Amino acid sequence: MTCAELAEALHDYVGGDLVLAVHETFEVHVAGCPECGALVRTYRYTVRLAAALPKCGPLPPAVEARLRAALAAELEDG
């Protein structure tokens, strides 16, 4: 397991969506890699923070359109 492989499947790892053998491989890597350990802790913390945010209603259409355009441009450049 490499750091890049862990980062690519981080969402599935934290969400518990990996098969047991792959999950165990992640556990071994995280235990021996301080950088990935920090990445996993930070990701879990971010998920908890986002889940605790108050829910809001839908965005005004003009704001949603600007946000989608900005995200699309960022993805094209990325």
PyMOL Python script that loads the backbone (N, CA, C, O; Angstrom):
from pymol import cmd

cmd.read_pdbstr("""\
ATOM      1  N   MET A   1       0.846  -1.175   0.000  1.00  0.00           N
ATOM      2  CA  MET A   1       0.000   0.000   0.000  1.00  0.00           C
ATOM      3  C   MET A   1       0.886   1.229   0.000  1.00  0.00           C
ATOM      4  O   MET A   1       1.807   1.345   0.808  1.00  0.00           O
ATOM      5  N   THR A   2       0.602   2.139  -0.905  1.00  0.00           N
ATOM      6  CA  THR A   2       1.338   3.402  -0.956  1.00  0.00           C
ATOM      7  C   THR A   2       0.472   4.521  -0.399  1.00  0.00           C
ATOM      8  O   THR A   2      -0.741   4.371  -0.253  1.00  0.00           O
ATOM      9  N   CYS A   3       1.099   5.621  -0.095  1.00  0.00           N
ATOM     10  CA  CYS A   3       0.359   6.790   0.388  1.00  0.00           C
ATOM     11  C   CYS A   3      -0.654   7.255  -0.663  1.00  0.00           C
ATOM     12  O   CYS A   3      -1.769   7.649  -0.321  1.00  0.00           O
ATOM     13  N   ALA A   4      -0.269   7.209  -1.927  1.00  0.00           N
ATOM     14  CA  ALA A   4      -1.176   7.633  -3.000  1.00  0.00           C
ATOM     15  C   ALA A   4      -2.394   6.719  -3.078  1.00  0.00           C
ATOM     16  O   ALA A   4      -3.510   7.193  -3.291  1.00  0.00           O
ATOM     17  N   GLU A   5      -2.191   5.411  -2.909  1.00  0.00           N
ATOM     18  CA  GLU A   5      -3.314   4.473  -2.935  1.00  0.00           C
ATOM     19  C   GLU A   5      -4.251   4.729  -1.761  1.00  0.00           C
ATOM     20  O   GLU A   5      -5.472   4.669  -1.910  1.00  0.00           O
ATOM     21  N   LEU A   6      -3.683   5.011  -0.606  1.00  0.00           N
ATOM     22  CA  LEU A   6      -4.503   5.316   0.552  1.00  0.00           C
ATOM     23  C   LEU A   6      -5.316   6.583   0.303  1.00  0.00           C
ATOM     24  O   LEU A   6      -6.518   6.608   0.566  1.00  0.00           O
ATOM     25  N   ALA A   7      -4.681   7.618  -0.195  1.00  0.00           N
ATOM     26  CA  ALA A   7      -5.381   8.876  -0.443  1.00  0.00           C
ATOM     27  C   ALA A   7      -6.501   8.695  -1.459  1.00  0.00           C
ATOM     28  O   ALA A   7      -7.560   9.311  -1.338  1.00  0.00           O
ATOM     29  N   GLU A   8      -6.268   7.850  -2.459  1.00  0.00           N
ATOM     30  CA  GLU A   8      -7.276   7.635  -3.498  1.00  0.00           C
ATOM     31  C   GLU A   8      -8.528   6.954  -2.943  1.00  0.00           C
ATOM     32  O   GLU A   8      -9.634   7.228  -3.409  1.00  0.00           O
ATOM     33  N   ALA A   9      -8.369   6.077  -1.964  1.00  0.00           N
ATOM     34  CA  ALA A   9      -9.504   5.331  -1.428  1.00  0.00           C
ATOM     35  C   ALA A   9      -9.873   5.789  -0.012  1.00  0.00           C
ATOM     36  O   ALA A   9     -10.546   5.059   0.716  1.00  0.00           O
ATOM     37  N   LEU A  10      -9.444   6.974   0.379  1.00  0.00           N
ATOM     38  CA  LEU A  10      -9.665   7.469   1.733  1.00  0.00           C
ATOM     39  C   LEU A  10     -11.150   7.516   2.096  1.00  0.00           C
ATOM     40  O   LEU A  10     -11.532   7.122   3.198  1.00  0.00           O
ATOM     41  N   HIS A  11     -11.967   7.984   1.194  1.00  0.00           N
ATOM     42  CA  HIS A  11     -13.405   8.088   1.456  1.00  0.00           C
ATOM     43  C   HIS A  11     -13.988   6.717   1.794  1.00  0.00           C
ATOM     44  O   HIS A  11     -14.734   6.583   2.763  1.00  0.00           O
ATOM     45  N   ASP A  12     -13.656   5.711   1.010  1.00  0.00           N
ATOM     46  CA  ASP A  12     -14.168   4.364   1.250  1.00  0.00           C
ATOM     47  C   ASP A  12     -13.608   3.784   2.544  1.00  0.00           C
ATOM     48  O   ASP A  12     -14.313   3.074   3.262  1.00  0.00           O
ATOM     49  N   TYR A  13     -12.357   4.079   2.843  1.00  0.00           N
ATOM     50  CA  TYR A  13     -11.738   3.579   4.069  1.00  0.00           C
ATOM     51  C   TYR A  13     -12.436   4.158   5.290  1.00  0.00           C
ATOM     52  O   TYR A  13     -12.855   3.412   6.175  1.00  0.00           O
ATOM     53  N   VAL A  14     -12.564   5.461   5.348  1.00  0.00           N
ATOM     54  CA  VAL A  14     -13.188   6.118   6.496  1.00  0.00           C
ATOM     55  C   VAL A  14     -14.669   5.744   6.582  1.00  0.00           C
ATOM     56  O   VAL A  14     -15.215   5.621   7.678  1.00  0.00           O
ATOM     57  N   GLY A  15     -15.315   5.566   5.438  1.00  0.00           N
ATOM     58  CA  GLY A  15     -16.720   5.199   5.427  1.00  0.00           C
ATOM     59  C   GLY A  15     -16.986   3.739   5.726  1.00  0.00           C
ATOM     60  O   GLY A  15     -18.142   3.336   5.846  1.00  0.00           O
ATOM     61  N   GLY A  16     -15.933   2.935   5.848  1.00  0.00           N
ATOM     62  CA  GLY A  16     -16.099   1.523   6.153  1.00  0.00           C
ATOM     63  C   GLY A  16     -16.583   0.702   4.975  1.00  0.00           C
ATOM     64  O   GLY A  16     -17.192  -0.351   5.163  1.00  0.00           O
ATOM     65  N   ASP A  17     -16.322   1.167   3.762  1.00  0.00           N
ATOM     66  CA  ASP A  17     -16.821   0.503   2.563  1.00  0.00           C
ATOM     67  C   ASP A  17     -15.798  -0.398   1.883  1.00  0.00           C
ATOM     68  O   ASP A  17     -16.005  -0.806   0.741  1.00  0.00           O
ATOM     69  N   LEU A  18     -14.699  -0.714   2.560  1.00  0.00           N
ATOM     70  CA  LEU A  18     -13.675  -1.583   1.973  1.00  0.00           C
ATOM     71  C   LEU A  18     -13.853  -3.013   2.465  1.00  0.00           C
ATOM     72  O   LEU A  18     -14.306  -3.238   3.587  1.00  0.00           O
ATOM     73  N   VAL A  19     -13.499  -3.971   1.628  1.00  0.00           N
ATOM     74  CA  VAL A  19     -13.507  -5.359   2.071  1.00  0.00           C
ATOM     75  C   VAL A  19     -12.470  -5.518   3.179  1.00  0.00           C
ATOM     76  O   VAL A  19     -11.516  -4.743   3.251  1.00  0.00           O
ATOM     77  N   LEU A  20     -12.646  -6.495   4.023  1.00  0.00           N
ATOM     78  CA  LEU A  20     -11.826  -6.652   5.219  1.00  0.00           C
ATOM     79  C   LEU A  20     -10.331  -6.706   4.911  1.00  0.00           C
ATOM     80  O   LEU A  20      -9.541  -6.058   5.598  1.00  0.00           O
ATOM     81  N   ALA A  21      -9.935  -7.457   3.907  1.00  0.00           N
ATOM     82  CA  ALA A  21      -8.506  -7.589   3.597  1.00  0.00           C
ATOM     83  C   ALA A  21      -7.893  -6.244   3.220  1.00  0.00           C
ATOM     84  O   ALA A  21      -6.781  -5.929   3.644  1.00  0.00           O
ATOM     85  N   VAL A  22      -8.605  -5.454   2.434  1.00  0.00           N
ATOM     86  CA  VAL A  22      -8.094  -4.139   2.034  1.00  0.00           C
ATOM     87  C   VAL A  22      -8.092  -3.201   3.235  1.00  0.00           C
ATOM     88  O   VAL A  22      -7.158  -2.421   3.420  1.00  0.00           O
ATOM     89  N   HIS A  23      -9.138  -3.279   4.048  1.00  0.00           N
ATOM     90  CA  HIS A  23      -9.210  -2.444   5.249  1.00  0.00           C
ATOM     91  C   HIS A  23      -8.017  -2.733   6.167  1.00  0.00           C
ATOM     92  O   HIS A  23      -7.412  -1.810   6.713  1.00  0.00           O
ATOM     93  N   GLU A  24      -7.687  -3.998   6.330  1.00  0.00           N
ATOM     94  CA  GLU A  24      -6.546  -4.361   7.172  1.00  0.00           C
ATOM     95  C   GLU A  24      -5.240  -3.829   6.597  1.00  0.00           C
ATOM     96  O   GLU A  24      -4.353  -3.414   7.343  1.00  0.00           O
ATOM     97  N   THR A  25      -5.118  -3.840   5.272  1.00  0.00           N
ATOM     98  CA  THR A  25      -3.920  -3.279   4.629  1.00  0.00           C
ATOM     99  C   THR A  25      -3.819  -1.786   4.923  1.00  0.00           C
ATOM    100  O   THR A  25      -2.731  -1.275   5.185  1.00  0.00           O
ATOM    101  N   PHE A  26      -4.953  -1.087   4.881  1.00  0.00           N
ATOM    102  CA  PHE A  26      -4.972   0.335   5.225  1.00  0.00           C
ATOM    103  C   PHE A  26      -4.524   0.525   6.673  1.00  0.00           C
ATOM    104  O   PHE A  26      -3.701   1.394   6.962  1.00  0.00           O
ATOM    105  N   GLU A  27      -5.064  -0.286   7.580  1.00  0.00           N
ATOM    106  CA  GLU A  27      -4.726  -0.163   8.994  1.00  0.00           C
ATOM    107  C   GLU A  27      -3.222  -0.307   9.215  1.00  0.00           C
ATOM    108  O   GLU A  27      -2.628   0.456   9.976  1.00  0.00           O
ATOM    109  N   VAL A  28      -2.612  -1.279   8.553  1.00  0.00           N
ATOM    110  CA  VAL A  28      -1.174  -1.497   8.687  1.00  0.00           C
ATOM    111  C   VAL A  28      -0.412  -0.286   8.167  1.00  0.00           C
ATOM    112  O   VAL A  28       0.542   0.169   8.798  1.00  0.00           O
ATOM    113  N   HIS A  29      -0.831   0.236   7.018  1.00  0.00           N
ATOM    114  CA  HIS A  29      -0.138   1.393   6.443  1.00  0.00           C
ATOM    115  C   HIS A  29      -0.269   2.611   7.358  1.00  0.00           C
ATOM    116  O   HIS A  29       0.718   3.290   7.639  1.00  0.00           O
ATOM    117  N   VAL A  30      -1.484   2.883   7.819  1.00  0.00           N
ATOM    118  CA  VAL A  30      -1.721   4.061   8.660  1.00  0.00           C
ATOM    119  C   VAL A  30      -0.923   3.955   9.962  1.00  0.00           C
ATOM    120  O   VAL A  30      -0.398   4.955  10.451  1.00  0.00           O
ATOM    121  N   ALA A  31      -0.832   2.760  10.518  1.00  0.00           N
ATOM    122  CA  ALA A  31      -0.086   2.565  11.765  1.00  0.00           C
ATOM    123  C   ALA A  31       1.402   2.873  11.587  1.00  0.00           C
ATOM    124  O   ALA A  31       2.058   3.311  12.532  1.00  0.00           O
ATOM    125  N   GLY A  32       1.934   2.650  10.396  1.00  0.00           N
ATOM    126  CA  GLY A  32       3.356   2.860  10.165  1.00  0.00           C
ATOM    127  C   GLY A  32       3.714   4.129   9.424  1.00  0.00           C
ATOM    128  O   GLY A  32       4.893   4.399   9.192  1.00  0.00           O
ATOM    129  N   CYS A  33       2.713   4.918   9.047  1.00  0.00           N
ATOM    130  CA  CYS A  33       2.972   6.129   8.251  1.00  0.00           C
ATOM    131  C   CYS A  33       2.369   7.345   8.960  1.00  0.00           C
ATOM    132  O   CYS A  33       1.153   7.536   8.920  1.00  0.00           O
ATOM    133  N   PRO A  34       3.191   8.158   9.600  1.00  0.00           N
ATOM    134  CA  PRO A  34       2.663   9.315  10.324  1.00  0.00           C
ATOM    135  C   PRO A  34       1.876  10.285   9.432  1.00  0.00           C
ATOM    136  O   PRO A  34       0.881  10.866   9.865  1.00  0.00           O
ATOM    137  N   GLU A  35       2.328  10.453   8.191  1.00  0.00           N
ATOM    138  CA  GLU A  35       1.628  11.382   7.298  1.00  0.00           C
ATOM    139  C   GLU A  35       0.219  10.880   6.985  1.00  0.00           C
ATOM    140  O   GLU A  35      -0.737  11.655   7.022  1.00  0.00           O
ATOM    141  N   CYS A  36       0.087   9.597   6.681  1.00  0.00           N
ATOM    142  CA  CYS A  36      -1.240   9.054   6.371  1.00  0.00           C
ATOM    143  C   CYS A  36      -2.109   8.984   7.624  1.00  0.00           C
ATOM    144  O   CYS A  36      -3.325   9.159   7.551  1.00  0.00           O
ATOM    145  N   GLY A  37      -1.484   8.729   8.768  1.00  0.00           N
ATOM    146  CA  GLY A  37      -2.241   8.758  10.019  1.00  0.00           C
ATOM    147  C   GLY A  37      -2.848  10.126  10.243  1.00  0.00           C
ATOM    148  O   GLY A  37      -4.013  10.241  10.624  1.00  0.00           O
ATOM    149  N   ALA A  38      -2.061  11.162  10.007  1.00  0.00           N
ATOM    150  CA  ALA A  38      -2.567  12.532  10.154  1.00  0.00           C
ATOM    151  C   ALA A  38      -3.658  12.819   9.118  1.00  0.00           C
ATOM    152  O   ALA A  38      -4.647  13.482   9.428  1.00  0.00           O
ATOM    153  N   LEU A  39      -3.484  12.327   7.901  1.00  0.00           N
ATOM    154  CA  LEU A  39      -4.483  12.530   6.855  1.00  0.00           C
ATOM    155  C   LEU A  39      -5.815  11.899   7.255  1.00  0.00           C
ATOM    156  O   LEU A  39      -6.866  12.524   7.113  1.00  0.00           O
ATOM    157  N   VAL A  40      -5.772  10.671   7.751  1.00  0.00           N
ATOM    158  CA  VAL A  40      -6.995   9.976   8.155  1.00  0.00           C
ATOM    159  C   VAL A  40      -7.662  10.693   9.321  1.00  0.00           C
ATOM    160  O   VAL A  40      -8.878  10.882   9.312  1.00  0.00           O
ATOM    161  N   ARG A  41      -6.892  11.094  10.319  1.00  0.00           N
ATOM    162  CA  ARG A  41      -7.477  11.811  11.470  1.00  0.00           C
ATOM    163  C   ARG A  41      -8.109  13.127  11.030  1.00  0.00           C
ATOM    164  O   ARG A  41      -9.207  13.468  11.470  1.00  0.00           O
ATOM    165  N   THR A  42      -7.423  13.861  10.167  1.00  0.00           N
ATOM    166  CA  THR A  42      -7.942  15.136   9.679  1.00  0.00           C
ATOM    167  C   THR A  42      -9.211  14.941   8.859  1.00  0.00           C
ATOM    168  O   THR A  42     -10.166  15.707   8.992  1.00  0.00           O
ATOM    169  N   TYR A  43      -9.219  13.918   8.015  1.00  0.00           N
ATOM    170  CA  TYR A  43     -10.389  13.633   7.182  1.00  0.00           C
ATOM    171  C   TYR A  43     -11.588  13.276   8.059  1.00  0.00           C
ATOM    172  O   TYR A  43     -12.690  13.782   7.851  1.00  0.00           O
ATOM    173  N   ARG A  44     -11.365  12.395   9.047  1.00  0.00           N
ATOM    174  CA  ARG A  44     -12.463  12.019   9.955  1.00  0.00           C
ATOM    175  C   ARG A  44     -12.994  13.232  10.707  1.00  0.00           C
ATOM    176  O   ARG A  44     -14.205  13.378  10.872  1.00  0.00           O
ATOM    177  N   TYR A  45     -12.100  14.101  11.163  1.00  0.00           N
ATOM    178  CA  TYR A  45     -12.505  15.307  11.875  1.00  0.00           C
ATOM    179  C   TYR A  45     -13.315  16.224  10.968  1.00  0.00           C
ATOM    180  O   TYR A  45     -14.325  16.787  11.391  1.00  0.00           O
ATOM    181  N   THR A  46     -12.880  16.373   9.738  1.00  0.00           N
ATOM    182  CA  THR A  46     -13.599  17.218   8.777  1.00  0.00           C
ATOM    183  C   THR A  46     -14.998  16.673   8.514  1.00  0.00           C
ATOM    184  O   THR A  46     -15.958  17.440   8.434  1.00  0.00           O
ATOM    185  N   VAL A  47     -15.119  15.359   8.379  1.00  0.00           N
ATOM    186  CA  VAL A  47     -16.431  14.745   8.159  1.00  0.00           C
ATOM    187  C   VAL A  47     -17.346  15.016   9.353  1.00  0.00           C
ATOM    188  O   VAL A  47     -18.514  15.363   9.178  1.00  0.00           O
ATOM    189  N   ARG A  48     -16.810  14.858  10.576  1.00  0.00           N
ATOM    190  CA  ARG A  48     -17.622  15.124  11.774  1.00  0.00           C
ATOM    191  C   ARG A  48     -18.057  16.584  11.831  1.00  0.00           C
ATOM    192  O   ARG A  48     -19.207  16.876  12.157  1.00  0.00           O
ATOM    193  N   LEU A  49     -17.146  17.501  11.515  1.00  0.00           N
ATOM    194  CA  LEU A  49     -17.496  18.928  11.522  1.00  0.00           C
ATOM    195  C   LEU A  49     -18.580  19.247  10.502  1.00  0.00           C
ATOM    196  O   LEU A  49     -19.531  19.969  10.800  1.00  0.00           O
ATOM    197  N   ALA A  50     -18.432  18.708   9.306  1.00  0.00           N
ATOM    198  CA  ALA A  50     -19.413  18.973   8.256  1.00  0.00           C
ATOM    199  C   ALA A  50     -20.780  18.408   8.636  1.00  0.00           C
ATOM    200  O   ALA A  50     -21.806  19.031   8.363  1.00  0.00           O
ATOM    201  N   ALA A  51     -20.799  17.242   9.259  1.00  0.00           N
ATOM    202  CA  ALA A  51     -22.072  16.640   9.659  1.00  0.00           C
ATOM    203  C   ALA A  51     -22.760  17.453  10.755  1.00  0.00           C
ATOM    204  O   ALA A  51     -23.985  17.423  10.877  1.00  0.00           O
ATOM    205  N   ALA A  52     -21.980  18.174  11.544  1.00  0.00           N
ATOM    206  CA  ALA A  52     -22.537  18.960  12.636  1.00  0.00           C
ATOM    207  C   ALA A  52     -23.035  20.336  12.199  1.00  0.00           C
ATOM    208  O   ALA A  52     -23.697  21.025  12.975  1.00  0.00           O
ATOM    209  N   LEU A  53     -22.732  20.742  10.981  1.00  0.00           N
ATOM    210  CA  LEU A  53     -23.172  22.052  10.503  1.00  0.00           C
ATOM    211  C   LEU A  53     -24.692  22.094  10.377  1.00  0.00           C
ATOM    212  O   LEU A  53     -25.323  21.088  10.051  1.00  0.00           O
ATOM    213  N   PRO A  54     -25.268  23.252  10.634  1.00  0.00           N
ATOM    214  CA  PRO A  54     -26.715  23.350  10.459  1.00  0.00           C
ATOM    215  C   PRO A  54     -27.084  23.201   8.983  1.00  0.00           C
ATOM    216  O   PRO A  54     -26.341  23.618   8.094  1.00  0.00           O
ATOM    217  N   LYS A  55     -28.219  22.613   8.753  1.00  0.00           N
ATOM    218  CA  LYS A  55     -28.699  22.435   7.377  1.00  0.00           C
ATOM    219  C   LYS A  55     -29.326  23.746   6.903  1.00  0.00           C
ATOM    220  O   LYS A  55     -29.961  24.464   7.674  1.00  0.00           O
ATOM    221  N   CYS A  56     -29.135  24.034   5.640  1.00  0.00           N
ATOM    222  CA  CYS A  56     -29.719  25.249   5.084  1.00  0.00           C
ATOM    223  C   CYS A  56     -30.612  24.872   3.910  1.00  0.00           C
ATOM    224  O   CYS A  56     -30.562  23.750   3.405  1.00  0.00           O
ATOM    225  N   GLY A  57     -31.405  25.801   3.499  1.00  0.00           N
ATOM    226  CA  GLY A  57     -32.287  25.566   2.365  1.00  0.00           C
ATOM    227  C   GLY A  57     -31.511  25.636   1.067  1.00  0.00           C
ATOM    228  O   GLY A  57     -30.293  25.818   1.069  1.00  0.00           O
ATOM    229  N   PRO A  58     -32.212  25.492  -0.034  1.00  0.00           N
ATOM    230  CA  PRO A  58     -31.538  25.553  -1.337  1.00  0.00           C
ATOM    231  C   PRO A  58     -30.948  26.944  -1.594  1.00  0.00           C
ATOM    232  O   PRO A  58     -31.437  27.957  -1.094  1.00  0.00           O
ATOM    233  N   LEU A  59     -29.888  26.947  -2.386  1.00  0.00           N
ATOM    234  CA  LEU A  59     -29.263  28.209  -2.771  1.00  0.00           C
ATOM    235  C   LEU A  59     -30.156  28.949  -3.756  1.00  0.00           C
ATOM    236  O   LEU A  59     -30.904  28.328  -4.510  1.00  0.00           O
ATOM    237  N   PRO A  60     -30.079  30.265  -3.751  1.00  0.00           N
ATOM    238  CA  PRO A  60     -30.764  31.009  -4.811  1.00  0.00           C
ATOM    239  C   PRO A  60     -30.198  30.570  -6.165  1.00  0.00           C
ATOM    240  O   PRO A  60     -29.000  30.307  -6.265  1.00  0.00           O
ATOM    241  N   PRO A  61     -31.021  30.484  -7.195  1.00  0.00           N
ATOM    242  CA  PRO A  61     -30.572  29.973  -8.496  1.00  0.00           C
ATOM    243  C   PRO A  61     -29.324  30.667  -9.043  1.00  0.00           C
ATOM    244  O   PRO A  61     -28.449  30.003  -9.600  1.00  0.00           O
ATOM    245  N   ALA A  62     -29.227  31.972  -8.896  1.00  0.00           N
ATOM    246  CA  ALA A  62     -28.067  32.696  -9.423  1.00  0.00           C
ATOM    247  C   ALA A  62     -26.793  32.297  -8.679  1.00  0.00           C
ATOM    248  O   ALA A  62     -25.736  32.165  -9.296  1.00  0.00           O
ATOM    249  N   VAL A  63     -26.880  32.107  -7.377  1.00  0.00           N
ATOM    250  CA  VAL A  63     -25.721  31.707  -6.585  1.00  0.00           C
ATOM    251  C   VAL A  63     -25.304  30.289  -6.966  1.00  0.00           C
ATOM    252  O   VAL A  63     -24.116  30.007  -7.122  1.00  0.00           O
ATOM    253  N   GLU A  64     -26.285  29.397  -7.114  1.00  0.00           N
ATOM    254  CA  GLU A  64     -25.976  28.032  -7.511  1.00  0.00           C
ATOM    255  C   GLU A  64     -25.293  27.993  -8.877  1.00  0.00           C
ATOM    256  O   GLU A  64     -24.337  27.242  -9.073  1.00  0.00           O
ATOM    257  N   ALA A  65     -25.772  28.788  -9.808  1.00  0.00           N
ATOM    258  CA  ALA A  65     -25.183  28.812 -11.148  1.00  0.00           C
ATOM    259  C   ALA A  65     -23.732  29.287 -11.097  1.00  0.00           C
ATOM    260  O   ALA A  65     -22.869  28.713 -11.760  1.00  0.00           O
ATOM    261  N   ARG A  66     -23.456  30.339 -10.309  1.00  0.00           N
ATOM    262  CA  ARG A  66     -22.079  30.834 -10.181  1.00  0.00           C
ATOM    263  C   ARG A  66     -21.183  29.796  -9.521  1.00  0.00           C
ATOM    264  O   ARG A  66     -20.038  29.612  -9.933  1.00  0.00           O
ATOM    265  N   LEU A  67     -21.694  29.119  -8.501  1.00  0.00           N
ATOM    266  CA  LEU A  67     -20.915  28.098  -7.820  1.00  0.00           C
ATOM    267  C   LEU A  67     -20.596  26.941  -8.758  1.00  0.00           C
ATOM    268  O   LEU A  67     -19.457  26.477  -8.808  1.00  0.00           O
ATOM    269  N   ARG A  68     -21.584  26.478  -9.492  1.00  0.00           N
ATOM    270  CA  ARG A  68     -21.352  25.381 -10.432  1.00  0.00           C
ATOM    271  C   ARG A  68     -20.350  25.773 -11.516  1.00  0.00           C
ATOM    272  O   ARG A  68     -19.516  24.957 -11.908  1.00  0.00           O
ATOM    273  N   ALA A  69     -20.423  27.007 -12.001  1.00  0.00           N
ATOM    274  CA  ALA A  69     -19.485  27.472 -13.021  1.00  0.00           C
ATOM    275  C   ALA A  69     -18.066  27.531 -12.457  1.00  0.00           C
ATOM    276  O   ALA A  69     -17.114  27.140 -13.132  1.00  0.00           O
ATOM    277  N   ALA A  70     -17.923  28.017 -11.230  1.00  0.00           N
ATOM    278  CA  ALA A  70     -16.606  28.097 -10.613  1.00  0.00           C
ATOM    279  C   ALA A  70     -16.027  26.698 -10.400  1.00  0.00           C
ATOM    280  O   ALA A  70     -14.843  26.471 -10.651  1.00  0.00           O
ATOM    281  N   LEU A  71     -16.848  25.769  -9.941  1.00  0.00           N
ATOM    282  CA  LEU A  71     -16.376  24.395  -9.734  1.00  0.00           C
ATOM    283  C   LEU A  71     -15.993  23.735 -11.050  1.00  0.00           C
ATOM    284  O   LEU A  71     -14.987  23.030 -11.126  1.00  0.00           O
ATOM    285  N   ALA A  72     -16.782  23.959 -12.070  1.00  0.00           N
ATOM    286  CA  ALA A  72     -16.476  23.372 -13.387  1.00  0.00           C
ATOM    287  C   ALA A  72     -15.158  23.904 -13.917  1.00  0.00           C
ATOM    288  O   ALA A  72     -14.356  23.147 -14.465  1.00  0.00           O
ATOM    289  N   ALA A  73     -14.926  25.201 -13.758  1.00  0.00           N
ATOM    290  CA  ALA A  73     -13.670  25.796 -14.217  1.00  0.00           C
ATOM    291  C   ALA A  73     -12.489  25.238 -13.431  1.00  0.00           C
ATOM    292  O   ALA A  73     -11.423  24.994 -13.997  1.00  0.00           O
ATOM    293  N   GLU A  74     -12.674  25.040 -12.148  1.00  0.00           N
ATOM    294  CA  GLU A  74     -11.600  24.488 -11.301  1.00  0.00           C
ATOM    295  C   GLU A  74     -11.287  23.054 -11.709  1.00  0.00           C
ATOM    296  O   GLU A  74     -10.119  22.668 -11.765  1.00  0.00           O
ATOM    297  N   LEU A  75     -12.300  22.276 -11.989  1.00  0.00           N
ATOM    298  CA  LEU A  75     -12.087  20.889 -12.396  1.00  0.00           C
ATOM    299  C   LEU A  75     -11.380  20.798 -13.745  1.00  0.00           C
ATOM    300  O   LEU A  75     -10.559  19.907 -13.959  1.00  0.00           O
ATOM    301  N   GLU A  76     -11.694  21.705 -14.642  1.00  0.00           N
ATOM    302  CA  GLU A  76     -11.026  21.729 -15.940  1.00  0.00           C
ATOM    303  C   GLU A  76      -9.548  22.062 -15.799  1.00  0.00           C
ATOM    304  O   GLU A  76      -8.714  21.519 -16.524  1.00  0.00           O
ATOM    305  N   ASP A  77      -9.217  22.965 -14.856  1.00  0.00           N
ATOM    306  CA  ASP A  77      -7.826  23.375 -14.653  1.00  0.00           C
ATOM    307  C   ASP A  77      -7.046  22.348 -13.845  1.00  0.00           C
ATOM    308  O   ASP A  77      -5.821  22.275 -13.946  1.00  0.00           O
ATOM    309  N   GLY A  78      -7.754  21.549 -13.039  1.00  0.00           N
ATOM    310  CA  GLY A  78      -7.118  20.615 -12.098  1.00  0.00           C
ATOM    311  C   GLY A  78      -6.502  19.471 -12.757  1.00  0.00           C
ATOM    312  O   GLY A  78      -5.932  18.607 -12.090  1.00  0.00           O
TER     313      GLY A  78
END
""", "prot")
cmd.dss("prot")
cmd.show_as("cartoon", "prot")
cmd.util.cbc("prot")
cmd.orient("prot")
